[in-house]
């Protein structure tokens, strides 16, 4: 029996995904508070273009007026995850693990490291060497090469009683132009990238999702 159920939500608006997360987060939390074993769930989706700002984020990292976002069809949400501003959109695998970490015997730091390890292993299947960057969550390429560090996966998590929500955003065939409108994750001296950009051609999105899901099943058993 698998330790979590999986659902591909397809391409959806951010508010729908947030409602879906909150519903399942509170269900799992309520089970835990009542001494019951709730169901862990993993959701993958693509979003319509949206910027989200975490609870410690700075408005100054949005580099254009909100009116311009509306004109470009981009929505903006202030949310309760960690981290600063990031982008979600088509061609990106956005993942939301709603997990009770006690069921896996790990804490929050180990959980984030495990998600990072999954993405690092995923990228190795494309012959891309990725790594962590000291002092910053997420997954990076050329993390310690001056002027070359670029993030390919952002991670931002909320937890209560070791039940998690929010998650990660992995750029596959993402339109990187949207990142010019923000200081991604608050950084002004580091870049962002995608699998397509690194490999020079558009990638099979469904294959990428299946590979990533397989790695989640191996890591969270």
N, C-alpha and C positions, 0 to 999 in steps of 0.2 A: 504494500500500500504506500502510495507516495505521500510525502510529508506536507505537500501543498497542492492546491488545485490551480489550474492555469486558465486564463481567458484572454484571447486576443480581442481587444475592443475596436480594432480598426482605426480609421481616421475620425477623430471626434473633437468637439470643442472642449476647452479646458474646464469649463464649469461642470460639464457632465462628468468628467473624470474625477474632479474634486468631490462631487457629491457621491460618486461610486466609492471612492476611497473612504470618505467619512462614514458612510453607512457600514462598510465592512470593518473599518477600524473600531468603531464603537461596538459592533457585534462581538468582535474578538475580545475587546477589553471587558465587556460585560460578562462574557463567559468566564474570563480569567478571575474577575472579581467575585464570581459566585462559585469558584473552585472547580469549574468545568474546563474541559479541553476544547477550545474553539478551533475553527477551520482556518488554517493559513491559506492565503490566496496571493497569486502573482498575476498582475495585469500588464500586458504590453499594449501600446497604442502609438499612433501618430497624432499629433495635434495640428489643428489649424494654427497659423502663426500667432504666437503669444510670447510676451515677456513676463516672467514671474520674479518678484523681489522677495527674498527671505526676510525673516524678522530682524536680522542685523544688517540688512542691505541699506545702501545709501541712494537716495533719489538722484544724486549727482552722477551716478554711474549710468543713468539713462541720458543719452547725449542729444536727444531731440525732444521737442515739445510733445505732450500727449496728443495734441490735436493732429500732429503729423502722423502719429501711429494710427489714429482713426481713419485718416485719409488713405493710409496704406493697407487698411484692413487688419491691423495688428491689435490684439487686445492686451491689457495690462492687468495683472493680479498681484496684490500684496498677500503673501501667504505665511504660514507659521512654521515653515521648515527652517533649518539652518542655512547659512550661506547668503550670498548677495544676489545680484541680478543674473538671470540666464535666459536663453531662448529655447523655445520648443517649436517644432514645425514639421512639415512633411519631409519624409526621407530620414527621419530620426527615430530610433527606437527609444521611446520613453517607457520606463519600467517602474511599476509601483508594487513592491513587495509589502503586503500587509501580513507581517509575521509576528508571532509571539516568540521572541528570542529565547525565552526560558525553555521552550520545547526543543530547541536546538542546543541548549547548554552553552550559550555564548552571550557576551555583553555587547554593548553598542559599538565599541571600538573594533572588536573582532568582526562584528557584522559588516561594518564599513570596509574593513580590510578584505573581507571575503568577497564582497561585491567588486572591489577593485581587482582582486586576483582573478575573478571570473572574466572581467573585461580584458585584462592583460593576456589571459590564456586564449580568449576569443581572438584577439588581434594577432597572436602568434600563429593562428591557423591561416592567416593571410600573410605570413612572413613579415609582420610588423613588430618590432621590438618596442614595447611600451613599459612604463614604470610609474611609480609614485613620485611626487615632488614633496620634499620635506616641508611641512607646515601648511600644506594645501591638500584638501581631499580631491578625489577624482583620479583620472588616468591621463598620463602625459606621454608625449613623444619628444625625445631629446631634452628631457626635463632639466638636465644639468649642463646643457650646452648654451653658452651665453648668446642671447639673441635668437635662439632657435626653438626654445621651449614652446610647445603648443598643446593645448588640451583637446582631447578627442571625446572625453566622457566626463560630464559633470555629475556630482553626487550631492544631494541635499536631503536630510532625513529629519523627521520628527518622531519622537518616541514618548510613550507614557507607560510606566510599569513594564518596560521592555517590549511593548507592542509598537511596531513601526508603521509609518506611512510616508508618503512622498517616495523619492527613490533616486533614479538616475536617468540621464539623457545621453545616449550614445549616437554620435553623428555617423550616419552611413552615407546617404546620398543627399545630405542637407544642403540647402542653398546658403552658402556662407556669407552672402551679402548682408543678411540681417544683423550679423554680429558687428557691423560697422556702426550700428546705431547705439551700441552700449559698450561699456567696459566690462567684458565678460567675467562674471564671478568677482568683479571689482578690480581685476588686474589691468594695469595700463602698460605693462612692459612684457606681456606674454601673448602668444597667439592662440588661435583655435584652428582646428582642422577636422577633416572627415575621412572616412574610409575611401570614398571616391576620390578625394583630393590627393590622398597619399598614394593611391594605386593608379591614378590617372584615367580611370574609367568608372562609369556607373556600375554599381554592384547589385547582385540579386538580393533584393530586400527580404523576401521570404526565406531564402536560404540563411541569411544572416540571423533572422529571428529564430529559426530552428536550431542553429548552432548555439546561440546564446541560451535558449531554453534548455538544451541538453546539458550545458555547463551548470546552470542553476540546479537542475535535478541532481547532478553529481555532487555539488557542493552542499546542498541543503537536503539531507536525507534523514 
